[in-house]
Amino acid sequence: MNYIALFGPRVYHRVLCCVVISRKLSSGRFGGNRGDNGFYRNESLEEPASESSDFDPILKEYGMFENDRPPREHLSAGRSFFGDVRKSISRVLEVLEQDEPGFNAKAALDELEIKVSGLVVRGVLFEILKGVNYGNKMRCAKLGFKFFVWSGQQESYRHTTEAYHLMMKIFANCEEFKAMWRLVDEMIEKGYPTTARTFNILICTCGQAGLARKVVERFIKSKTFNFRPFKHSYNAILLSLLVVKQYRLIEWLYQQMLAEGYSQDILTYNIVMCAKYRLGKLDQFHRLLDEMGRSGCSPDLHTYNLLLHVLGKGDKPLAALNLLNHMKEEGFDPRVIHFTTLIDGLSRAGNMEASKYFFDEMIKYDCLPDVVCYTVMITGYIVAGELENALALFDEMVIDGQLPNVFTYNSIIRGLCMAEKFKEACSMLKEMESRGVSPNFTVYSTLVSYLRNAGKLSEAHKVIQQMVEKGQYAHLLSNLKRHRRC
């Protein structure tokens, strides 16, 4: 639907007013006492919100959250073809594991007489990528590249762009940056298109090394950059920069884009407005919103999601309610992600009463909360010191058939530890494993830290021992040992 009416003098200002409306509207029905309990969110508690980021739908839509995983065909059962593929992958890995000085890996691989295919190459590289850790980085990079070179020399097989991306990821995770760049040069020389995925791998790696701007400048000048399905390559680059939170670089690139004569579309506005908001430049955020209206550029569901995020973080529940109703009037049905974004913002602002209202209100919009939405609510309750409400919602979540994820469990374990219910916290660790949810390092770290601070050193040691026995996060063990003991 065209938003001419929305950005007319009357209705457009209704949307704008939703964003700038005074905090006074938060009183009354959505108010309540939200005293400071002395607990502030830290990074681990904010993890669930990263799943419900105000731009996740955009990033997922364009494949920017593409995971390096084996193709789904590898999981197919009962088909001899894919059974042969799995056997080939296992045999290759067995050979590579034997690699040591004096061992001729190429000859050993030749002796296997396997049929090299895209499935086999992706499967082997994925397994190597998955196995990279602090202690074996050099070996993984070496084995991955040996197989990559050998497979590329086989008849009737040519590497795909995805294979190059997997090898790049191995080099990146192994901190072999020069080798990664040489691989990119090889891609270009052989005529492979460098895509948004290529750029995303490079910017994630080089951004941490302070080389982000050089990467951007190179891709702007690249004539092989395949920017489909984006309107132009600038949008693809802007979106990748948003993934890695390079907000200032987004500002610079946006100016370069305008100087080159490229016009903005709704995706451009969404990304740049998000960057302005993250940088705390609210005046520029509002100017962009106003400019978008004057240009006749229609907002989409992602624009509304960003506005709901702003309203939530600003603790303006009544304005958010008006915006949700306005979306409905304009033919945009709010989705779970919109409610999740709003609830997350309100909970971060400390307004759990309003968060609960919108959590319940979702049903009226034919939206059922998913695991991320439940996790955001549970995390909000934990931060607010309302453990009983968090536990009750956790039980409700399971009854409703939503399987808690690692972020959900981390929030519950943290809440139990804050209440000094360490026995229950350790039981929750066992429960998550019994349900097939593997604890991440944050879960272990949270539990160990609280146990040590409470003087329960033997219990903390048991948790560390459990982690070691499972062979997980051995390279991060020193981080746990550095925790202060009380």
LUMSE-5941 format. One record per residue (C-alpha): residue in three letters; x, y, z. Coordinates in pm, whole numbers, padded with zeros to 5 digits, always signed. Example, Ala and Ser with C-alpha at 12.3 -4.5 7.8 and 13.67 -1.06 7.14 Angstrom:
% LUMSE-5941
ala+01230-00450+00780;ser+01367-00106+00714;
***
This chain:
% LUMSE-5941
met+00000+00000+00000;asn+00127+00348-00084;tyr+00193+00564+00219;ile+00102+00899+00064;ala-00154+00950+00337;leu+00085+00841+00606;phe+00338+01103+00510;gly+00090+01377+00452;pro+00091+01673+00693;arg-00172+01514+00918;val-00099+01144+00945;tyr+00277+01162+00909;his+00295+01378+01219;arg+00089+01118+01402;val+00371+00870+01348;leu+00636+01126+01432;cys+00454+01223+01750;cys+00460+00859+01857;val+00839+00882+01861;val+00883+01217+02034;ile+00586+01199+02270;ser+00658+01297+02629;arg+00741+01049+02904;lys+00440+01180+03091;leu+00225+00943+02887;ser+00394+00656+03069;ser+00213+00732+03393;gly-00114+00581+03508;arg-00205+00249+03353;phe+00150+00167+03246;gly+00322+00331+03538;gly+00389+00183+03875;asn+00686+00187+04106;arg+00997+00063+03929;gly+01259+00124+04191;asp+01625+00051+04121;asn+01724-00279+04274;gly+02092-00212+04220;phe+02124-00464+03937;tyr+02220-00356+03589;arg+02213-00560+03272;asn+02543-00693+03161;glu+02638-00837+02827;ser+02529-01189+02908;leu+02183-01078+03010;glu+02149-00879+02691;glu+02221-01180+02473;pro+01856-01274+02422;ala+01787-00929+02288;ser+02044-00985+02019;glu+01817-01255+01885;ser+01530-01011+01872;ser+01732-00718+01742;asp+01525-00452+01575;phe+01688-00542+01245;asp+01702-00919+01264;pro+01417-00961+01012;ile+01603-00749+00757;leu+01930-00929+00810;lys+01768-01271+00788;glu+01572-01174+00480;tyr+01889-01096+00289;gly+02093-01386+00427;met+02317-01174+00647;phe+02280-01418+00934;glu+02367-01714+00714;asn+02522-01983+00931;asp+02805-02197+00808;arg+02642-02534+00829;pro+02639-02849+00623;pro+02366-02864+00361;arg+02039-03011+00483;glu+02087-03305+00251;his+02354-03435+00489;leu+02082-03498+00744;ser+01860-03696+00509;ala+01822-04056+00612;gly+01742-04365+00408;arg+01900-04249+00084;ser+02206-04437-00030;phe+02342-04137-00216;phe+02365-03921+00092;gly+02488-04217+00291;asp+02779-04239+00048;val+02842-03867+00088;arg+02862-03901+00467;lys+03100-04196+00434;ser+03322-03998+00199;ile+03334-03706+00444;ser+03429-03940+00730;arg+03702-04110+00526;val+03854-03775+00423;leu+03856-03654+00783;glu+04024-03977+00897;val+04303-03918+00647;leu+04347-03554+00743;glu+04369-03646+01110;gln+04676-03856+01030;asp+04862-03557+00887;glu+05204-03505+01039;pro+05559-03441+00910;gly+05643-03703+00650;phe+05281-03796+00580;asn+05172-03747+00220;ala+04814-03628+00262;lys+04765-03579-00113;ala+04862-03938-00194;ala+04646-04071+00089;leu+04347-03873-00035;asp+04405-03998-00389;glu+04400-04356-00264;leu+04050-04307-00126;glu+03916-04290-00482;ile+03611-04096-00366;lys+03392-03887-00592;val+03452-03523-00501;ser+03132-03316-00506;gly+03006-02992-00363;leu+02838-03184-00081;val+03159-03361+00017;val+03370-03045+00005;arg+03123-02844+00208;gly+03085-03124+00460;val+03459-03164+00518;leu+03526-02791+00541;phe+03234-02745+00777;glu+03365-03016+01012;ile+03709-02854+01014;leu+03556-02512+01080;lys+03347-02654+01363;gly+03656-02807+01526;val+03870-02490+01537;asn+03976-02391+01889;tyr+04252-02195+02058;gly+04498-02483+02062;asn+04463-02617+01707;lys+04420-02307+01491;met+04737-02351+01288;arg+04668-02719+01227;cys+04305-02659+01121;ala+04408-02387+00877;lys+04674-02616+00729;leu+04445-02920+00696;gly+04157-02717+00559;phe+04373-02560+00290;lys+04536-02892+00198;phe+04196-03044+00135;phe+04072-02729-00040;val+04365-02738-00285;trp+04342-03115-00340;ser+03967-03116-00401;gly+03997-02821-00639;gln+04236-03024-00856;gln+03995-03315-00905;glu+03835-03378-01241;ser+03470-03289-01296;tyr+03467-03067-00989;arg+03503-02690-00956;his+03491-02506-00626;thr+03174-02312-00557;thr+03159-01967-00403;glu+03027-02130-00085;ala+03339-02349-00065;tyr+03556-02037-00086;his+03349-01876+00188;leu+03391-02177+00416;met+03767-02178+00359;met+03775-01803+00427;lys+03590-01863+00755;ile+03844-02128+00854;phe+04130-01886+00785;ala+03947-01609+00972;asn+03880-01825+01279;cys+04240-01944+01271;glu+04361-01581+01247;glu+04535-01648+00915;phe+04434-01312+00772;lys+04689-01288+00492;ala+04587-01631+00366;met+04223-01525+00378;trp+04292-01218+00163;arg+04495-01427-00084;leu+04191-01652-00117;val+03973-01352-00197;asp+04222-01242-00464;glu+04214-01594-00607;met+03834-01585-00621;ile+03843-01262-00819;glu+04119-01383-01052;lys+03918-01697-01132;gly+03605-01500-01205;tyr+03401-01579-00894;pro+03166-01300-00789;thr+03240-01144-00451;thr+02902-01127-00280;ala+02754-00966+00027;arg+02851-01286+00212;thr+03214-01242+00105;phe+03208-00888+00232;asn+03040-00991+00556;ile+03311-01244+00639;leu+03584-00989+00567;ile+03423-00704+00759;cys+03358-00926+01063;thr+03725-01026+01063;cys+03899-00705+00963;gly+03667-00476+01157;gln+03817-00605+01479;ala+04165-00531+01347;gly+04079-00170+01261;leu+04082-00233+00887;ala+03709-00197+00825;arg+03732+00121+00621;lys+03993-00030+00387;val+03763-00326+00326;val+03473-00094+00246;glu+03680+00119+00008;arg+03799-00192-00175;phe+03446-00323-00224;ile+03313+00013-00341;lys+03571+00005-00620;ser+03525-00365-00695;lys+03367-00442-01032;thr+03300-00806-00939;phe+03087-00731-00635;asn+02756-00910-00692;phe+02503-00708-00496;arg+02182-00898-00575;pro+01912-00877-00441;phe+01999-00525-00327;lys+01908-00214-00521;his+02277-00125-00531;ser+02600-00241-00369;tyr+02593+00038-00112;asn+02291-00119+00056;ala+02464-00457+00073;ile+02768-00297+00235;leu+02559-00084+00471;leu+02369-00392+00585;ser+02690-00583+00653;leu+02826-00291+00854;leu+02508-00294+01060;val+02568-00661+01146;val+02908-00580+01295;lys+02788-00256+01458;gln+03014-00028+01254;tyr+02779+00266+01300;arg+03028+00548+01232;leu+03142+00375+00916;ile+02777+00357+00811;glu+02758+00736+00843;trp+03070+00781+00629;leu+02953+00534+00363;tyr+02609+00696+00348;gln+02771+01029+00263;gln+02986+00859-00003;met+02672+00704-00150;leu+02496+01040-00173;ala+02806+01201-00324;glu+02806+00932-00595;gly+02450+01023-00685;tyr+02277+00710-00555;ser+01927+00756-00416;gln+01804+00616-00087;asp+01535+00353-00057;ile+01355+00226+00252;leu+01635-00019+00336;thr+01892+00262+00324;tyr+01683+00481+00553;asn+01622+00195+00797;ile+01993+00117+00828;val+02111+00476+00860;met+01837+00566+01110;cys+01935+00265+01317;ala+02299+00378+01313;lys+02202+00731+01417;tyr+01995+00596+01703;arg+02273+00363+01821;leu+02514+00657+01820;gly+02273+00860+02032;lys+02215+01115+01755;leu+01840+01145+01806;asp+01811+01482+01633;gln+01961+01334+01317;phe+01739+01027+01358;his+01428+01245+01356;arg+01556+01450+01064;leu+01604+01134+00860;leu+01254+01016+00952;asp+01115+01351+00843;glu+01321+01343+00522;met+01195+00993+00447;gly+00838+01121+00473;arg+00898+01422+00247;ser+01064+01201-00016;gly+00756+00981-00036;cys+00951+00673+00074;ser+00702+00433+00234;pro+00791+00282+00572;asp+00785-00094+00597;leu+00751-00339+00884;his+01118-00292+00969;thr+01077+00086+00996;tyr+00792+00033+01241;asn+01006-00216+01430;leu+01278+00044+01473;leu+01024+00303+01591;leu+00883+00055+01844;his+01234-00009+01969;val+01289+00363+02018;leu+00958+00401+02201;gly+01026+00099+02419;lys+01373+00212+02523;gly+01227+00558+02584;asp+00960+00406+02815;lys+00668+00540+02613;pro+00414+00255+02619;leu+00107+00462+02529;ala+00282+00606+02226;ala+00381+00251+02129;leu+00020+00138+02161;asn-00087+00423+01932;leu+00177+00319+01679;leu+00063-00045+01686;asn-00295+00066+01624;his-00177+00293+01344;met+00010+00004+01183;lys-00310-00198+01189;glu-00509+00087+01031;glu-00253+00116+00752;gly-00271-00255+00668;phe+00043-00367+00849;asp-00031-00645+01095;pro+00218-00634+01385;arg+00421-00953+01410;val+00585-01133+01700;ile+00913-00952+01629;his+00743-00613+01674;phe+00602-00705+02014;thr+00932-00865+02115;thr+01125-00553+02021;leu+00884-00333+02216;ile+00881-00562+02519;asp+01259-00577+02520;gly+01287-00198+02512;leu+01031-00149+02788;ser+01194-00412+03009;arg+01531-00245+02963;ala+01364+00079+03069;gly+01249-00103+03384;asn+00878-00099+03302;met+00781-00462+03352;glu+00416-00373+03400;ala+00397-00236+03046;ser+00604-00528+02917;lys+00354-00773+03065;tyr+00064-00575+02916;phe+00203-00601+02563;phe+00301-00965+02618;asp-00064-01040+02695;glu-00187-00804+02420;met-00012-01010+02152;ile-00295-01263+02152;lys-00541-00995+02037;tyr-00321-00943+01731;asp-00316-01318+01654;cys+00048-01337+01762;leu+00181-01617+01980;pro+00504-01551+02172;asp+00802-01753+02052;val+01112-01862+02241;val+01282-01525+02189;cys+00983-01331+02317;tyr+00955-01553+02626;thr+01328-01517+02687;val+01310-01138+02667;met+01029-01132+02923;ile+01209-01376+03153;thr+01530-01174+03130;gly+01336-00857+03214;tyr+01193-01019+03526;ile+01537-01141+03634;val+01689-00796+03593;ala+01399-00646+03789;gly+01459-00896+04070;glu+01125-01073+04012;leu+01251-01431+04014;glu+00913-01588+04093;asn+00753-01424+03790;ala+01045-01538+03575;leu+01014-01899+03694;ala+00636-01896+03645;leu+00679-01770+03289;phe+00949-02031+03228;asp+00704-02306+03327;glu+00432-02149+03111;met+00674-02141+02820;val+00743-02514+02845;ile+00372-02594+02879;asp+00303-02390+02564;gly+00550-02608+02376;gln+00828-02350+02341;leu+01166-02516+02406;pro+01390-02286+02614;asn+01721-02205+02446;val+02064-02140+02594;phe+01983-01771+02652;thr+01667-01860+02842;tyr+01856-02097+03068;asn+02136-01848+03125;ser+01886-01588+03248;ile+01714-01837+03480;ile+02047-01965+03617;arg+02162-01609+03679;gly+01838-01527+03857;leu+01865-01835+04079;cys+02225-01747+04161;met+02128-01389+04246;ala+01875-01534+04492;glu+02149-01767+04625;lys+01953-02073+04515;phe+02265-02249+04397;lys+02128-02603+04422;glu+01842-02509+04190;ala+02084-02332+03954;cys+02302-02643+03924;ser+01989-02855+03870;met+01887-02617+03591;leu+02226-02677+03426;lys+02157-03051+03428;glu+01803-02997+03302;met+01912-02799+03000;glu+02157-03071+02903;ser+01889-03339+02943;arg+01673-03140+02702;gly+01948-03131+02443;val+02047-02767+02500;ser+02427-02738+02520;pro+02548-02478+02773;asn+02765-02207+02622;phe+03061-02050+02798;thr+02845-01770+02939;val+02630-02024+03125;tyr+02934-02192+03280;ser+03097-01858+03358;thr+02782-01721+03524;leu+02743-02021+03750;val+03112-02045+03842;ser+03138-01674+03917;tyr+02838-01668+04152;leu+02943-01991+04326;arg+03291-01856+04391;asn+03166-01521+04511;ala+02945-01709+04757;gly+03246-01904+04883;lys+03127-02233+04734;leu+03459-02320+04577;ser+03411-02695+04563;glu+03079-02655+04378;ala+03244-02412+04136;his+03522-02662+04075;lys+03265-02933+03997;val+03106-02713+03732;ile+03446-02647+03573;gln+03528-03017+03585;gln+03197-03095+03418;met+03280-02850+03141;val+03626-03002+03093;glu+03492-03358+03085;lys+03260-03261+02802;gly+03558-03126+02612;gln+03398-02784+02575;tyr+03564-02440+02592;ala+03899-02580+02705;his+04068-02281+02542;leu+03865-02048+02766;leu+03943-02233+03089;ser+04197-01970+03191;asn+03920-01710+03179;leu+03729-01898+03448;lys+04040-01930+03661;arg+04086-01553+03654;his+03752-01491+03828;arg+03794-01321+04164;arg+03732-01542+04460;cys+03561-01415+04772;
***
